[in-house]
């Protein structure tokens, strides 16, 4: 048994030991579990070639950046890469790995990131009970009239999904958040699409970065910190997601519906207020 244990410890790659060093026990467990699962899956099964193996890995949620239509091309690349003397490799055994070490590491890291984001999203998303409590008959009627989602469980699940799939939001950022990002319920309710929210968030960042770097604004910070703080606080309010969405609804009413944004705003404000009362 001791020898087996030593072999198992020795089998853990150096990068994984470095990656998990200093992390919480829960995070270490996620990393180790992901490594064991993906490393095991990253071997050819009996009778498989690259095409079948890549299709299997894709079906298991890996290879997010490889489309189904590109699997044949990727399989051919693997055959040539693993072959010799310019000839494609034709015989693959269960000892052979499908993906190289670097790509396997990448897939494990991506899997872990998504799993941690899912956990954090479940922590941050309002509970179905909280959503239910803010869905007054008037608010429900307003949201239904705007064509928005009103089912508490569906809203919760869709908020979790949005936060998990939001590429502009990392697990590290989420770990430091105390409340859900307002973009999640806008998308979950159907007020706007995920792509529209991504656009608005990029726009917000660009506007705030420009303001932060403005010379006159920085001069004000140096000579009058109190006034600077006052103006910066106001600018944050003027460029919050709700305000920017209203501007888009005015400028592009075909793609941004004001009635949807206003109805979603009402629910979001109520949820935020409820969170404040409970903290």
Order of alpha helices (4+ residues) and beta strands (2+ residues): alpha-alpha-alpha-alpha-alpha-alpha-alpha-alpha-alpha-alpha-alpha-alpha-alpha-alpha-alpha-alpha
